[in-house]
Structures are given as C-alpha cells and as structure tokens.
C-alpha cells in the first residue's frame, strides 16, 4: 500500500510539473486589475484599447535575436499577439513605399534613421507624441515631428581580422583614406547601398565629410578594393572573424558581438582617426497601421528600459539613448565613446539620401564597376 501511494504521489508531482511547464510558455493574459511596470503609469486607456485590438505586426531591422526577445516580452507584458519579420532598413523602406499607406505591418523597430527619414518625408510614418520620449537624453534622438524615436546609438568604423593582416604583413587602416590603398584590394566588405541603412549612412557620411562631388568620388575609388556588398549592414562583421572578410565597414557594436558572443578574439575595432559618424537606431509607426493603438503602446514600450535593456542580453551592444536605462558595459569596455563622433546633418540626409544613393550607383556604373547582384547582394 505504501508503494502504491508513493507511485501515486510521484505521478501527481510529474503531472504538476508538466502543467507548470506548459503554462510558462503561454503568453501572459492580464485581467482588468493587472499591474504593469512603472514606465506605463497613466496609460490604462491606451493599454485597454491596444489589448482590444489584440495583435501587433513588427518589421525589425536590428539583429534578429534582439528583435525576437523584444517582441516576445511585449506579448508577455500585455497579452497582445506579436508577430515579427526581420528585414534590412532598405527592404522595409521599399516594402512600405510599395504598399503606400496600406502597410502589412504596424511598426518599425531598429535600424539606422536614414531610411526612416526618407519614409517620413514621403508621408509614410504616423506621428505620435510618445510619453516616454521625455526620457530621451537629447532632442537629436527624435524626429522633430515625432515620426520616429531613437532607441540606441551606434558608431561607424572598421572591423579587421588581425590574424590575416599579420599573415599578409599589412597594417590595419587607421582612417578612411587608408581604405583606398592598393594593398587592400579585394579585402574590404561593405553593405549594399540599395538595401542597408548602414551603407546609406556611409554615403551621407562621405558626402558630409568631403563634399558632394569628392564624397561620391571617394566611394567610386573605394569600390576598387571592395569584394562584396552584403544585403544587411551587419553582414561584413559576421565574416571578419572567419577571415573571409579581412576589413569590414560597419557599426562597431556588431564587431563587439562577434568578439564577446562568438569568441572571435582576432577581431579588432577601429574608429577612423579623422572622425566618423553614427547611427540612431529608431522605432516608428507606419501610416495606416491596422493596429494603431497597439502600435502606440509599442512605441512607449520601445522607449522604456523594459525593451532597450534586452539588447545587451541578446548580443546587441549599442549605446542606449534614454536616461533611465542601464548602459551595456561591453561598449565602454572596448573603448568606444558615443560622443566622439562628427556632427551629422540629419536634415540633409532626410532630404537627399535617395538622390545620393542613385548618384553613387550611377557613378559606379559609369566607372565600369560591377554592380550586379553577385556582388551587390540582395539575399
């Protein structure tokens, strides 16, 4: 009899553990008396309206691990079904332009603001006066008309494979001009100007740094040393540690991910000595969003520590731009200074990015450069 009761007790305990495991994986479903983190105080009406819509669709241009974690946490907090798709900023821009006010997603999350500014200028983003925007550390981290809000800041620079440079008896480039040296022919990777916000930032940076004509000439000269233009801005960083790419141009926090998370200690980070620019990673609501209240709640969420502190926990080490969030220690440990950057003309970028990219691609074609899909990747 004792043996029977012992077996029965074991069975009950096992069933209880299974039930608990199943419950843990289910989205949080909140009642009317649910409490939320302090960052959402006074937003009861918005939360109720968002939950009534019951769904949110996110296009994300940050790294997929961070995107997935942010969407999952939003769903757990508010019980709103949240689906997402990871696309480069250029892909999102093209998709939203084609849909022209009838978007297949509600919000955009992550990725540099140059494509956001193009969409804002075209009237494809929905302004929203976010309450949590009061925590932004500067007005430079938001659109003047509330079309987008910054969530992080990343520094543009070079990532190099120190093993390969030593093997080839080459020194690492110290500045933008060094990238034009003949010795680096076929060793440099950059992202595609047509698909990646990172590459659009490179275009704007060179034009703002050298002037319009000289900036475009620089990019034509640089092309002679570039082996591959990747679809996504983080593409070069993912190939430096393996040695397939010896010098990658991109955001240095992507290099930190390769060192810290993937163990590529042969990757070194370089801030160009004559100065560099930076990205503001943003979030925005698409004009005509089907779930407009859930979209507004997403913006409040994206501007809270609940969201942005998930970045460093999921391999994204950008500097954060809200004053109540904890900065990732990894960024400063690698000697990166978020203030050691050139003054970037966002208004010029907003007005001219599309034109500048077209001019660069035309100049490359005229120079005889290979601008085919095998080199300018779209997949």
C-alpha positions in Angstrom: 0.0 0.0 0.0 2.8 2.4 0.8 4.4 1.6 -2.5 1.1 2.4 -4.3 0.7 5.8 -2.5 4.4 6.6 -3.3 3.8 5.9 -7.0 0.6 7.9 -7.0 2.3 10.9 -5.4 5.2 10.7 -7.9 2.6 10.7 -10.8 0.8 13.7 -9.3 4.1 15.7 -9.0 5.1 14.8 -12.6 1.7 16.0 -13.9 2.1 19.2 -11.9 5.5 19.9 -13.4 4.2 19.3 -16.9 1.3 21.7 -16.3 3.6 24.4 -15.0 6.0 24.0 -17.9 3.1 24.4 -20.4 1.8 27.5 -18.5 5.2 29.1 -18.6 5.3 29.1 -22.4 1.9 30.7 -22.8 1.6 34.5 -23.3 0.6 36.5 -20.2 -3.2 37.2 -20.2 -3.9 40.1 -17.9 -7.2 41.0 -16.2 -8.6 44.5 -15.7 -6.8 44.8 -12.4 -3.4 43.9 -14.0 -0.4 45.9 -12.9 2.4 47.0 -15.3 5.9 48.3 -14.9 6.2 52.0 -13.8 7.1 53.1 -17.3 3.4 52.6 -18.3 1.8 54.6 -15.5 -1.2 56.6 -16.6 -1.5 54.6 -19.9 -4.5 52.4 -18.8 -6.8 53.6 -21.6 -4.1 53.0 -24.3 -3.4 49.6 -22.9 -7.1 48.7 -22.9 -7.5 49.9 -26.5 -4.4 48.0 -27.6 -5.4 44.8 -25.9 -8.8 45.1 -27.6 -7.1 45.1 -31.0 -5.2 42.0 -29.8 -2.5 41.9 -32.3 0.7 43.7 -33.5 2.9 43.2 -36.5 6.5 44.4 -36.3 9.1 44.8 -39.1 12.5 44.8 -37.4 15.9 46.0 -38.7 18.0 45.3 -35.6 19.6 41.9 -35.1 17.0 39.1 -35.0 17.9 37.9 -31.5 17.1 41.3 -30.0 14.0 41.7 -32.2 12.6 38.3 -31.1 13.3 39.0 -27.4 11.6 42.4 -27.6 8.5 41.1 -29.4 8.2 38.2 -27.0 8.5 40.4 -23.9 5.9 42.8 -25.3 3.5 39.9 -25.8 4.1 38.6 -22.3 3.6 42.1 -20.7 0.3 43.0 -22.5 -1.1 39.7 -23.8 -1.1 41.1 -27.3 -0.2 38.6 -30.1 3.0 39.9 -31.6 4.5 38.7 -34.8 7.7 40.0 -36.5 9.8 39.8 -39.6 13.5 40.8 -39.8 14.3 42.9 -42.8 17.1 45.4 -43.6 16.1 49.0 -43.4 16.3 49.3 -47.2 13.9 46.4 -47.6 11.4 47.9 -45.2 11.6 51.2 -46.9 10.9 49.6 -50.3 8.1 47.5 -49.0 6.4 50.4 -47.2 6.8 52.6 -50.3 5.2 50.0 -52.5 2.3 49.5 -50.0 1.8 53.3 -50.0 -0.4 53.9 -46.9 -1.8 50.3 -46.6 1.1 48.7 -44.7 1.4 45.0 -43.9 3.0 45.8 -40.6 2.2 48.2 -37.8 5.6 49.4 -36.5 9.3 49.5 -37.5 11.9 48.7 -34.9 15.6 49.2 -35.1 17.9 50.1 -37.9 19.5 53.5 -38.8 17.3 56.5 -39.3 18.3 57.5 -42.9 15.6 55.2 -44.4 13.2 56.3 -41.7 13.7 59.9 -42.7 13.0 59.0 -46.4 9.7 57.4 -45.4 8.9 60.3 -43.1 9.5 62.7 -46.0 7.1 60.6 -48.1 4.4 60.7 -45.5 4.6 57.0 -44.8 5.1 57.3 -41.0 2.5 58.2 -38.4 3.5 60.9 -35.9 2.8 60.1 -32.3 3.6 62.2 -29.2 5.1 59.5 -27.0 5.0 60.0 -23.3 8.2 58.0 -22.7 10.1 60.2 -25.2 10.6 62.5 -22.2 13.4 60.1 -21.2 15.4 60.7 -24.4 18.8 62.2 -23.5 18.6 64.8 -26.3 16.1 66.1 -28.9 18.6 64.9 -31.6 17.3 61.4 -30.9 13.9 62.0 -32.2 12.3 63.4 -35.3 11.2 67.0 -34.9 7.6 66.0 -36.0 7.5 62.8 -33.9 7.7 60.5 -36.9 10.4 58.3 -35.2 12.2 58.0 -31.9 15.7 56.9 -31.2 16.3 53.8 -29.0 20.1 53.4 -29.4 23.3 54.9 -30.9 26.0 53.0 -32.9 29.4 54.2 -34.1 30.5 53.7 -37.7 34.0 52.3 -38.1 36.2 49.4 -39.3 36.5 45.8 -38.0 39.7 44.0 -39.0 41.0 40.4 -38.8 44.3 40.8 -37.0 45.5 37.3 -37.9 45.0 37.8 -41.6 46.6 41.3 -41.6 49.7 39.8 -39.8 49.8 36.9 -42.3 49.8 39.3 -45.2 52.2 41.7 -43.4 49.8 44.6 -43.6 49.0 47.3 -41.1 45.4 48.0 -40.1 43.8 51.0 -41.7 43.7 54.0 -39.4 41.4 56.3 -41.4 39.0 56.5 -44.3 41.8 57.5 -46.7 43.7 54.3 -45.8 41.0 52.1 -47.2 41.9 53.3 -50.7 45.4 51.7 -50.6 46.1 49.2 -53.3 47.2 46.6 -50.8 43.6 46.2 -49.6 42.2 45.3 -53.0 39.6 42.5 -52.5 39.9 42.6 -48.7 37.1 45.0 -47.8 33.4 44.3 -47.4 30.7 46.9 -47.1 26.9 46.6 -47.2 24.7 47.3 -50.3 23.7 51.0 -50.7 20.3 49.9 -52.0 19.3 47.6 -49.2 21.2 48.6 -46.0 20.7 51.7 -43.8 24.3 51.3 -42.7 25.5 51.8 -46.3 23.2 54.8 -46.8 24.9 56.3 -43.7 28.3 55.7 -45.3 27.1 57.6 -48.4 25.9 60.5 -46.3 29.0 60.5 -44.1 31.4 60.7 -47.1 29.4 63.5 -48.7 29.2 65.4 -45.5 32.8 64.8 -44.8 34.4 65.5 -48.2 31.7 67.4 -50.0 29.2 66.2 -52.7 31.5 65.5 -55.6 34.5 64.4 -53.7 32.4 62.2 -51.4 31.0 60.3 -54.4 34.5 60.1 -56.0 35.8 58.6 -52.7 33.1 55.9 -52.9 34.0 55.1 -56.5 37.7 54.8 -55.6 36.8 52.7 -52.5 34.8 50.3 -54.7 38.0 49.1 -56.4 39.0 47.5 -53.1 35.6 46.1 -52.1 35.0 42.4 -52.7 31.4 42.1 -51.6 28.4 44.4 -50.7 26.2 42.5 -48.3 22.4 42.9 -48.1 22.4 43.7 -44.4 24.6 46.3 -42.6 25.8 43.7 -40.1 26.9 41.3 -42.9 30.6 42.4 -43.1 31.0 42.0 -39.3 29.9 38.3 -39.4 32.6 37.4 -41.8 35.6 39.2 -40.3 36.4 36.7 -37.6 36.4 33.8 -40.1 38.9 35.6 -42.4 36.6 35.6 -45.4 36.4 39.4 -44.9 39.7 41.0 -43.7 38.3 44.6 -43.3 34.6 45.2 -42.7 33.0 48.6 -42.7 30.0 48.9 -40.3 28.8 49.6 -36.8 31.4 48.7 -34.2 28.8 47.2 -31.8 28.4 44.4 -34.4 32.1 43.7 -34.0 31.7 43.5 -30.3 29.0 40.9 -30.8 31.5 38.8 -32.8 34.2 39.1 -30.1 32.0 38.7 -27.0 29.3 36.3 -28.1 31.1 34.3 -30.9 34.6 34.2 -29.5 36.5 35.9 -32.4 39.3 37.4 -30.4 41.1 38.0 -33.7 38.7 40.9 -34.5 39.9 44.5 -33.7 37.7 47.6 -33.7 38.9 50.9 -35.3 37.4 54.3 -35.0 38.7 56.4 -38.1 41.2 58.9 -36.8 39.8 61.9 -38.7 36.3 61.3 -37.4 33.3 59.2 -38.1 29.6 59.4 -37.9 26.9 57.4 -36.0 23.6 55.9 -36.4 20.5 56.5 -34.4 18.6 53.2 -34.2 14.9 54.1 -34.3 11.3 52.9 -34.0 8.2 54.3 -35.7 4.5 53.7 -36.6 3.6 53.1 -40.2 0.9 55.4 -41.6 -2.3 53.4 -41.9 -1.3 50.8 -39.3 -4.1 48.3 -38.8 -3.5 48.1 -35.1 -2.9 51.7 -34.3 -3.3 51.6 -30.5 -1.1 48.5 -30.2 1.4 50.4 -32.3 1.4 53.4 -30.0 1.8 51.1 -27.0 4.8 49.6 -28.8 6.4 53.0 -29.1 6.0 53.6 -25.3 7.4 50.1 -24.7 10.4 50.6 -27.1 11.3 53.8 -25.2 11.4 52.0 -21.8 14.1 50.0 -20.0 11.8 47.0 -20.4 12.7 46.9 -24.0 16.1 48.5 -24.6 17.9 46.7 -21.8 17.1 43.4 -23.6 19.6 44.4 -26.3 22.7 43.6 -24.4 21.1 40.4 -23.1 20.7 39.3 -26.7 24.0 40.2 -28.3 23.4 43.8 -29.3 25.8 46.3 -27.6 24.7 49.7 -28.8 24.8 52.8 -26.6 21.3 53.5 -25.2 19.7 57.0 -25.6 17.1 57.0 -22.8 18.2 58.3 -19.4 16.5 55.6 -17.2 18.2 52.6 -18.9 21.4 50.9 -17.9 24.1 51.2 -20.5 25.8 48.0 -21.7 29.2 47.7 -20.1 30.6 46.0 -23.2 30.6 49.1 -25.3 32.7 51.2 -23.0 35.0 48.3 -22.2 36.1 48.3 -25.8 37.0 52.0 -25.6 34.1 53.3 -27.6 32.9 56.8 -26.8 29.4 57.7 -28.0 30.3 61.4 -28.1 33.5 61.0 -30.2 31.7 61.5 -33.5 31.3 64.1 -36.2 28.2 66.4 -36.3 25.8 64.6 -38.6 23.3 66.7 -40.7 20.1 64.7 -40.3 18.1 67.2 -42.3 20.4 66.9 -45.4 20.2 63.1 -45.1 16.4 63.3 -44.8 16.1 65.4 -47.9 18.7 63.8 -50.1 19.5 60.2 -49.2 17.5 58.7 -52.1 19.2 61.0 -54.6 22.7 60.5 -53.2 22.3 56.7 -53.4 21.1 56.9 -57.0 24.1 59.2 -57.8 26.6 56.8 -56.3 25.2 53.8 -58.1 25.2 55.8 -61.4 28.8 56.9 -60.8 29.9 53.3 -60.1 28.2 52.1 -63.3 29.9 54.9 -65.3 33.3 53.9 -63.8 32.8 50.3 -65.1 32.3 48.8 -61.7 30.5 45.5 -61.3 27.1 46.5 -59.9 25.4 43.1 -60.5 23.6 41.0 -57.9 26.5 38.6 -57.5 28.5 41.5 -55.9 25.7 43.8 -54.6 23.9 41.1 -52.6 20.1 41.3 -52.2 19.7 37.9 -50.5 
